[in-house]
Amino acid sequence: MGYENVKYIEENGIGILTVDRPKVLNALNGQTIREIRSVLGEVKGNEAVRVLVITGSGEKAFVAGADIGEIKDLGLKDGFDSMRTGHQMNYDIETLGIPTIAAVNGLALGGGCELAMSCSLRIVSENAKLGLPELGLGVIPGYGGTQRLARLIGKGRALWYLLTGDMIDAATSVELGLANMMVKPEELMEKTLKIAGKIASKAPLAVKMALTAVKYGLETDLETGLILEIALANLAIASEDKNEGISAFFEKRKPEFKGK
């Protein structure tokens, strides 16, 4: 399928989704969100893709935010529907069933920061800046920012950045736990793809179970989370991939996982 605002390629079991609106700093409008969700639907049905990398076109921005030109015309009902679409996009990313990595190459503000936070991991360029400046426009984050930022860096820190609108530089984002790694701009995709390749070499079913255990276990009490972990671990133990992994270990060879 052809897209106007995004690009998508696959290589070596890794999907690369690029938001491609550099003239507007890759801002998210309705069409772009629909195209992202369409790509996510393709990826979810493709067992050959084991990791998805999301980035932005150019060097200035990952995604600078939602398209303000669209927001200014929204009313009560349209606003709810628009925000819900953004929620669904980020939920699609978060529940894709494979790890997702945001390669943040510049500004990731508002909806862009929310998009990055929905990914499993975030690798930031040294020139990256993240933040949720919506209160300065008379609105609040509407694509999950109030919820995911607090879960990633804690309530007090999240409120600081929400209420002040201060941007978070790359080094600080790593210190806060918002990002996982900072790299030089020219090394961003190289380092990201290297990490994606490392993850892609793991057993797909076990990766999916680990993602599920963390996502849903974190939202409940420890005892319930541990029961969830046991159930998911038991599924992995019964898999063909477990047999292959153990055999490869004893035979001192690289395992060939099939996700079964």
MONORFEN-V546908 format. One record per helix or strand. SS is the DSSP state (alpha for helix, beta for strand). FROM is the first residue (numbers start at 1). TO is the last residue. If there is no record, write none. Layout:
BEGIN
SS:FROM:TO ; SS:FROM:TO
END
This chain:
BEGIN
beta:6:11 ; beta:14:19 ; alpha:22:24 ; beta:28:28 ; alpha:30:44 ; beta:51:56 ; beta:61:63 ; beta:66:66 ; alpha:68:71 ; alpha:76:94 ; beta:99:104 ; beta:107:109 ; alpha:111:117 ; beta:121:125 ; beta:129:131 ; alpha:134:137 ; alpha:145:153 ; alpha:155:164 ; beta:168:169 ; alpha:170:176 ; beta:181:183 ; alpha:185:200 ; alpha:204:217 ; alpha:222:237 ; alpha:240:251
END
